[in-house]
Amino acid sequence: MHELAKSFIFEAAHTLEREIEAESSRRIHGHSYRATVVIRGKPDPSSGMLLDLGFFSAELARIHGLLDHRMLDDVEGLGPATLENLARYVHDQLAPRLPGLARVTVGRDLTGDACTYAPD
């Protein structure tokens, strides 16, 4: 088995509901995120490739366009902008077009936080 990984970085904002002096407040803030997508399988015997890197790059660029410089609260199907939901969202957007999609990790390099979604 081989694993092929590719990453992309996106910048995005979201809100966080907090109680401040007994009043509900909507705090907008943003993060720099890194998404790493891993494909797993056996290379095609004729091409020697698990997946054409040009196709892989194009698919990640498509997802990048859905998330980069966006208000994540407004991304349909995402839900609250947690690392868990972002990893699942990226996976679900890619799964129909990337055979062998094994896992997606979304993290924030500056804080060292990350979450991996790997469906059973």
C-alpha positions in Angstrom: 0.0 0.0 0.0 1.0 3.5 -0.7 -0.1 6.8 0.8 0.0 10.1 -1.1 -0.5 13.3 0.9 -1.1 16.9 -0.2 -1.8 20.0 1.8 -3.3 23.4 1.3 -3.5 26.5 3.6 -6.5 28.7 3.9 -7.4 31.8 5.9 -10.9 32.1 7.3 -13.0 33.7 10.0 -15.9 32.5 12.1 -17.8 33.6 15.2 -17.8 32.4 18.7 -20.7 32.8 21.1 -19.6 33.9 24.6 -21.1 35.2 27.7 -19.6 38.6 28.5 -20.9 40.5 31.6 -24.2 38.5 31.3 -24.7 39.6 27.7 -24.4 37.3 24.7 -21.8 38.6 22.3 -20.8 37.5 18.8 -17.0 37.6 18.6 -15.6 37.4 15.0 -12.1 36.0 14.7 -10.0 34.2 12.2 -7.3 31.5 11.8 -4.7 30.2 9.4 -5.6 26.6 8.7 -3.7 23.7 7.1 -5.7 20.9 5.5 -3.8 17.7 4.7 -5.5 15.1 2.5 -4.2 11.5 2.3 -5.0 9.0 -0.4 -4.3 5.3 0.2 -4.1 2.5 -2.3 -2.0 0.6 -4.8 -0.5 2.4 -7.7 -1.9 1.8 -11.2 0.4 -0.8 -12.8 0.5 1.0 -16.1 1.2 4.6 -14.9 2.9 3.8 -11.6 0.8 6.4 -9.9 -1.7 6.2 -7.1 -3.3 9.4 -8.4 -2.3 12.0 -10.9 -0.9 14.9 -8.9 -2.4 17.4 -11.3 -5.9 16.1 -10.7 -5.2 15.9 -6.9 -4.0 19.6 -7.0 -7.1 20.7 -8.9 -9.4 19.0 -6.5 -7.7 20.6 -3.5 -7.9 24.0 -5.3 -11.6 23.6 -5.6 -12.0 23.0 -1.9 -9.6 25.9 -1.2 -11.9 28.2 -3.1 -14.8 27.1 -0.9 -13.0 28.0 2.4 -10.2 30.6 1.8 -11.0 34.1 2.9 -14.6 33.1 3.8 -16.8 33.6 6.8 -17.0 29.9 7.9 -20.4 30.5 9.6 -21.8 31.0 6.0 -20.4 27.8 4.5 -23.3 25.6 3.7 -23.1 22.1 5.3 -20.2 23.0 7.6 -22.0 23.6 10.9 -20.0 25.3 13.7 -16.5 26.0 12.5 -14.7 23.4 14.7 -11.6 21.5 13.6 -13.8 18.4 13.7 -16.4 19.8 11.4 -13.8 21.3 9.0 -12.0 17.9 8.7 -15.3 16.2 8.0 -16.4 18.9 5.5 -13.2 18.7 3.5 -13.5 14.9 3.4 -17.1 14.9 2.4 -16.4 17.4 -0.4 -13.5 15.3 -1.8 -14.7 11.8 -1.2 -16.9 11.5 -4.4 -14.0 12.5 -6.7 -10.9 11.1 -4.9 -10.9 7.3 -4.8 -8.9 5.9 -1.9 -9.4 9.0 0.3 -8.2 7.8 3.6 -8.1 10.7 5.9 -8.2 14.5 6.2 -6.4 16.5 8.9 -7.2 20.2 9.6 -5.0 22.1 11.9 -3.9 25.5 13.0 -0.1 25.5 12.9 0.3 28.6 15.1 -1.5 26.9 18.1 -0.5 23.3 17.4 -4.2 22.2 17.3 -5.3 19.6 14.7 -8.1 17.1 14.1 -8.1 14.1 11.8 -11.2 12.6 10.2 -10.8 9.1 9.0 -14.1 7.3 8.3 -14.3 3.6 9.1 
